[in-house]
Amino acid sequence: MMDNNSKIALITGGSRGLGKNTALQLARNGHQVVLTYHTRQEEAQKVVNEIEQLGQQAFALQLDTANISSFPAFIEALSTELSSRWHTSQVDFLINNAGIDASSRIPDTTETAFDQLFNVHFKGVYFLTQKMLPLLADGGRIVNFSTGLARFVIPGYAAYASMKGAIENFTRYLAKELGNRNITANVVAPGPIETDFTRHAFETNTQMKGYLASQTALGRVGTPDDIGGVVAFLCSEQARWVTAQRIEASGGTFL
């Protein structure tokens, strides 16, 4: 059973990286967690187990955020689990974290690669959020992930950063349209973070990590532990007056 102060968070892409760290931070703050995974069911279950070891409840559901046609079935499955496990029909926090990494300079970007980025990073976020609105409690929170690359430029990320720029605009519209329900909507924009999401880029260009650290005020690239707490803050009562904001958590990259 949940206590009266406990909330329920839905985190997409919660099996690893920033999503995993966010899930654990929210659990440490006393909240229950629903996380989605695309293919990494075993890793997702490990995160569920970690949350349960923290004394909170959690479960994982499969979701391909690029497949919009699958969303009605996902919403139905989510509703069923919420009702049977926690006797509720709503979640309090929606964290749109799921993502894919792809880089190519503008002349080399294929339509296929562009569409994959678009479907995951913008279209999927837009329509999953739309489908989730009836399940999101009044007074709830939406946190969308962007990137520092929407402010500063590293060649090769034109398509990816453009999708994230669209998310930042979408978030402001969410804040405006949902304000009458006392729902806040904000963006967290990480700078370079050392996760399996960026491992390929760092391994391909061995000088990149050192260069990025040298261009960061705090002198290093980030870790997932630098980000989850920012999301948890935006889901806290202390952040109730923060909405329509882009919070860059980059350690001061490219100032």
One Martini backbone bead per residue (centre of mass of N, CA, C, O) as a GRO file, in nm:
protein
  255
    1MET     BB    1   0.099   0.034   0.017
    2MET     BB    2   0.035   0.372  -0.002
    3ASP     BB    3   0.107   0.671   0.092
    4ASN     BB    4   0.000   1.001   0.088
    5ASN     BB    5   0.297   1.109  -0.028
    6SER     BB    6   0.284   0.922  -0.258
    7LYS     BB    7   0.389   0.880  -0.588
    8ILE     BB    8   0.358   0.847  -0.951
    9ALA     BB    9   0.590   0.734  -1.197
   10LEU     BB   10   0.660   0.786  -1.546
   11ILE     BB   11   0.931   0.622  -1.728
   12THR     BB   12   1.101   0.648  -2.007
   13GLY     BB   13   1.369   0.465  -2.036
   14GLY     BB   14   1.434   0.306  -1.729
   15SER     BB   15   1.684   0.082  -1.769
   16ARG     BB   16   1.885   0.335  -1.812
   17GLY     BB   17   2.068   0.579  -1.719
   18LEU     BB   18   1.875   0.850  -1.671
   19GLY     BB   19   1.620   0.687  -1.612
   20LYS     BB   20   1.730   0.519  -1.382
   21ASN     BB   21   1.823   0.750  -1.198
   22THR     BB   22   1.546   0.879  -1.172
   23ALA     BB   23   1.400   0.639  -1.047
   24LEU     BB   24   1.579   0.624  -0.790
   25GLN     BB   25   1.533   0.912  -0.687
   26LEU     BB   26   1.225   0.889  -0.654
   27ALA     BB   27   1.234   0.652  -0.460
   28ARG     BB   28   1.397   0.802  -0.238
   29ASN     BB   29   1.139   1.011  -0.220
   30GLY     BB   30   0.880   0.794  -0.204
   31HIS     BB   31   0.820   0.670  -0.488
   32GLN     BB   32   0.658   0.535  -0.746
   33VAL     BB   33   0.730   0.309  -1.035
   34VAL     BB   34   0.712   0.343  -1.390
   35LEU     BB   35   0.873   0.158  -1.646
   36THR     BB   36   1.023   0.165  -1.961
   37TYR     BB   37   1.090  -0.056  -2.239
   38HIS     BB   38   1.202  -0.200  -2.531
   39THR     BB   39   1.435  -0.464  -2.491
   40ARG     BB   40   1.537  -0.441  -2.170
   41GLN     BB   41   1.401  -0.635  -1.950
   42GLU     BB   42   1.623  -0.722  -1.751
   43GLU     BB   43   1.713  -0.435  -1.675
   44ALA     BB   44   1.439  -0.338  -1.575
   45GLN     BB   45   1.413  -0.545  -1.345
   46LYS     BB   46   1.657  -0.445  -1.187
   47VAL     BB   47   1.535  -0.170  -1.122
   48VAL     BB   48   1.293  -0.274  -0.972
   49ASN     BB   49   1.460  -0.415  -0.752
   50GLU     BB   50   1.598  -0.159  -0.645
   51ILE     BB   51   1.341  -0.014  -0.560
   52GLU     BB   52   1.245  -0.232  -0.360
   53GLN     BB   53   1.504  -0.201  -0.178
   54LEU     BB   54   1.398   0.103  -0.103
   55GLY     BB   55   1.069   0.048  -0.040
   56GLN     BB   56   0.938   0.043  -0.320
   57GLN     BB   57   0.731   0.048  -0.599
   58ALA     BB   58   0.734  -0.154  -0.912
   59PHE     BB   59   0.719  -0.145  -1.281
   60ALA     BB   60   0.729  -0.295  -1.613
   61LEU     BB   61   0.699  -0.179  -1.959
   62GLN     BB   62   0.649  -0.218  -2.283
   63LEU     BB   63   0.797   0.032  -2.524
   64ASP     BB   64   0.757   0.195  -2.839
   65THR     BB   65   0.799   0.533  -2.901
   66ALA     BB   66   0.785   0.506  -3.231
   67ASN     BB   67   0.497   0.349  -3.192
   68ILE     BB   68   0.199   0.494  -3.199
   69SER     BB   69  -0.003   0.247  -3.240
   70SER     BB   70   0.076   0.126  -2.939
   71PHE     BB   71  -0.049   0.321  -2.722
   72PRO     BB   72  -0.333   0.214  -2.648
   73ALA     BB   73  -0.227  -0.057  -2.530
   74PHE     BB   74  -0.048   0.071  -2.316
   75ILE     BB   75  -0.267   0.226  -2.162
   76GLU     BB   76  -0.426  -0.025  -2.087
   77ALA     BB   77  -0.200  -0.170  -1.932
   78LEU     BB   78  -0.149   0.054  -1.729
   79SER     BB   79  -0.433   0.071  -1.609
   80THR     BB   80  -0.444  -0.217  -1.506
   81GLU     BB   81  -0.198  -0.200  -1.313
   82LEU     BB   82  -0.287   0.037  -1.140
   83SER     BB   83  -0.547  -0.096  -1.035
   84SER     BB   84  -0.430  -0.371  -0.920
   85ARG     BB   85  -0.189  -0.248  -0.741
   86TRP     BB   86  -0.307   0.076  -0.651
   87HIS     BB   87  -0.599   0.176  -0.695
   88THR     BB   88  -0.564   0.340  -0.976
   89SER     BB   89  -0.578   0.585  -1.272
   90GLN     BB   90  -0.303   0.741  -1.194
   91VAL     BB   91  -0.049   0.976  -1.248
   92ASP     BB   92   0.195   1.235  -1.154
   93PHE     BB   93   0.445   1.155  -1.343
   94LEU     BB   94   0.602   1.260  -1.657
   95ILE     BB   95   0.889   1.100  -1.813
   96ASN     BB   96   1.058   1.197  -2.110
   97ASN     BB   97   1.346   0.992  -2.199
   98ALA     BB   98   1.351   0.840  -2.442
   99GLY     BB   99   1.630   0.730  -2.660
  100ILE     BB  100   1.849   0.809  -2.936
  101ASP     BB  101   2.158   0.772  -3.112
  102ALA     BB  102   2.263   1.012  -3.371
  103SER     BB  103   2.516   1.088  -3.623
  104SER     BB  104   2.528   1.355  -3.876
  105ARG     BB  105   2.583   1.527  -4.128
  106ILE     BB  106   2.384   1.688  -4.338
  107PRO     BB  107   2.479   1.545  -4.613
  108ASP     BB  108   2.448   1.238  -4.458
  109THR     BB  109   2.151   1.242  -4.402
  110THR     BB  110   1.896   1.031  -4.374
  111GLU     BB  111   1.565   0.972  -4.380
  112THR     BB  112   1.567   0.734  -4.187
  113ALA     BB  113   1.725   0.867  -3.955
  114PHE     BB  114   1.537   1.107  -3.920
  115ASP     BB  115   1.277   0.945  -3.855
  116GLN     BB  116   1.381   0.806  -3.604
  117LEU     BB  117   1.426   1.062  -3.440
  118PHE     BB  118   1.143   1.183  -3.467
  119ASN     BB  119   0.975   0.950  -3.341
  120VAL     BB  120   1.120   0.954  -3.060
  121HIS     BB  121   1.179   1.280  -2.992
  122PHE     BB  122   0.875   1.385  -3.087
  123LYS     BB  123   0.625   1.225  -3.179
  124GLY     BB  124   0.619   1.032  -2.936
  125VAL     BB  125   0.600   1.248  -2.715
  126TYR     BB  126   0.348   1.390  -2.807
  127PHE     BB  127   0.147   1.132  -2.815
  128LEU     BB  128   0.196   1.020  -2.535
  129THR     BB  129   0.110   1.269  -2.383
  130GLN     BB  130  -0.171   1.282  -2.495
  131LYS     BB  131  -0.257   0.994  -2.385
  132MET     BB  132  -0.180   1.073  -2.073
  133LEU     BB  133  -0.364   1.308  -1.973
  134PRO     BB  134  -0.603   1.140  -1.839
  135LEU     BB  135  -0.375   1.004  -1.628
  136LEU     BB  136  -0.305   1.286  -1.523
  137ALA     BB  137  -0.284   1.450  -1.251
  138ASP     BB  138  -0.373   1.695  -1.085
  139GLY     BB  139  -0.070   1.852  -1.011
  140GLY     BB  140   0.128   1.757  -1.201
  141ARG     BB  141   0.418   1.627  -1.394
  142ILE     BB  142   0.633   1.740  -1.661
  143VAL     BB  143   0.929   1.581  -1.807
  144ASN     BB  144   1.157   1.683  -2.050
  145PHE     BB  145   1.404   1.589  -2.276
  146SER     BB  146   1.692   1.733  -2.378
  147THR     BB  147   1.972   1.948  -2.483
  148GLY     BB  148   2.258   2.129  -2.513
  149LEU     BB  149   2.240   2.120  -2.839
  150ALA     BB  150   2.012   2.352  -2.844
  151ARG     BB  151   2.247   2.573  -2.791
  152PHE     BB  152   2.489   2.420  -2.880
  153VAL     BB  153   2.749   2.327  -3.126
  154ILE     BB  154   2.788   1.998  -3.282
  155PRO     BB  155   2.880   1.851  -3.536
  156GLY     BB  156   2.612   1.600  -3.625
  157TYR     BB  157   2.330   1.728  -3.457
  158ALA     BB  158   2.095   1.858  -3.619
  159ALA     BB  159   1.856   1.664  -3.591
  160TYR     BB  160   1.851   1.608  -3.289
  161ALA     BB  161   1.840   1.909  -3.193
  162SER     BB  162   1.578   1.981  -3.342
  163MET     BB  163   1.393   1.794  -3.181
  164LYS     BB  164   1.458   1.931  -2.906
  165GLY     BB  165   1.356   2.208  -2.982
  166ALA     BB  166   1.064   2.113  -3.013
  167ILE     BB  167   1.030   2.020  -2.719
  168GLU     BB  168   1.061   2.299  -2.590
  169ASN     BB  169   0.806   2.416  -2.720
  170PHE     BB  170   0.603   2.202  -2.628
  171THR     BB  171   0.638   2.255  -2.323
  172ARG     BB  172   0.519   2.540  -2.320
  173TYR     BB  173   0.240   2.452  -2.418
  174LEU     BB  174   0.176   2.266  -2.189
  175ALA     BB  175   0.188   2.476  -1.965
  176LYS     BB  176  -0.043   2.651  -2.075
  177GLU     BB  177  -0.274   2.426  -2.118
  178LEU     BB  178  -0.228   2.294  -1.804
  179GLY     BB  179  -0.257   2.517  -1.582
  180ASN     BB  180  -0.566   2.463  -1.503
  181ARG     BB  181  -0.444   2.180  -1.360
  182ASN     BB  182  -0.166   2.226  -1.215
  183ILE     BB  183   0.042   2.163  -1.444
  184THR     BB  184   0.370   2.100  -1.501
  185ALA     BB  185   0.630   2.205  -1.751
  186ASN     BB  186   0.957   2.071  -1.826
  187VAL     BB  187   1.312   2.106  -1.896
  188VAL     BB  188   1.587   1.885  -1.940
  189ALA     BB  189   1.939   1.976  -2.025
  190PRO     BB  190   2.189   1.797  -2.098
  191GLY     BB  191   2.495   1.744  -2.120
  192PRO     BB  192   2.760   1.574  -2.123
  193ILE     BB  193   2.723   1.216  -2.082
  194GLU     BB  194   2.834   0.921  -1.917
  195THR     BB  195   2.709   0.666  -2.118
  196ASP     BB  196   2.585   0.428  -2.331
  197PHE     BB  197   2.481   0.654  -2.523
  198THR     BB  198   2.799   0.783  -2.556
  199ARG     BB  199   3.017   0.566  -2.594
  200HIS     BB  200   3.063   0.558  -2.899
  201ALA     BB  201   3.158   0.850  -2.934
  202PHE     BB  202   3.400   0.829  -2.733
  203GLU     BB  203   3.541   0.583  -2.880
  204THR     BB  204   3.569   0.709  -3.165
  205ASN     BB  205   3.652   0.982  -2.998
  206THR     BB  206   3.906   1.007  -2.771
  207GLN     BB  207   3.906   1.341  -2.743
  208MET     BB  208   3.621   1.437  -2.661
  209LYS     BB  209   3.607   1.424  -2.352
  210GLY     BB  210   3.840   1.623  -2.296
  211TYR     BB  211   3.724   1.860  -2.451
  212LEU     BB  212   3.457   1.890  -2.296
  213ALA     BB  213   3.587   1.932  -2.020
  214SER     BB  214   3.747   2.197  -2.112
  215GLN     BB  215   3.441   2.337  -2.180
  216THR     BB  216   3.386   2.312  -1.865
  217ALA     BB  217   3.356   2.470  -1.574
  218LEU     BB  218   3.375   2.186  -1.392
  219GLY     BB  219   3.588   1.986  -1.562
  220ARG     BB  220   3.360   1.780  -1.680
  221VAL     BB  221   3.172   1.527  -1.734
  222GLY     BB  222   2.888   1.373  -1.690
  223THR     BB  223   2.649   1.205  -1.484
  224PRO     BB  224   2.362   1.063  -1.387
  225ASP     BB  225   2.377   1.194  -1.093
  226ASP     BB  226   2.340   1.494  -1.221
  227ILE     BB  227   2.017   1.450  -1.313
  228GLY     BB  228   1.798   1.305  -1.136
  229GLY     BB  229   1.770   1.538  -0.921
  230VAL     BB  230   1.642   1.746  -1.111
  231VAL     BB  231   1.385   1.591  -1.166
  232ALA     BB  232   1.300   1.552  -0.873
  233PHE     BB  233   1.264   1.849  -0.814
  234LEU     BB  234   1.033   1.900  -1.032
  235CYS     BB  235   0.853   1.680  -0.853
  236SER     BB  236   0.839   1.874  -0.628
  237GLU     BB  237   0.706   2.103  -0.411
  238GLN     BB  238   0.939   2.318  -0.452
  239ALA     BB  239   0.849   2.328  -0.786
  240ARG     BB  240   0.549   2.449  -0.822
  241TRP     BB  241   0.660   2.745  -0.967
  242VAL     BB  242   0.775   2.564  -1.206
  243THR     BB  243   0.735   2.662  -1.552
  244ALA     BB  244   0.843   2.660  -1.880
  245GLN     BB  245   1.138   2.537  -1.837
  246ARG     BB  246   1.493   2.547  -1.900
  247ILE     BB  247   1.720   2.307  -1.764
  248GLU     BB  248   2.058   2.319  -1.753
  249ALA     BB  249   2.278   2.020  -1.712
  250SER     BB  250   2.636   2.093  -1.778
  251GLY     BB  251   2.854   2.252  -1.598
  252GLY     BB  252   2.918   2.470  -1.814
  253THR     BB  253   2.888   2.449  -2.131
  254PHE     BB  254   2.988   2.672  -2.344
  255LEU     BB  255   3.026   2.988  -2.216
   0.00000   0.00000   0.00000
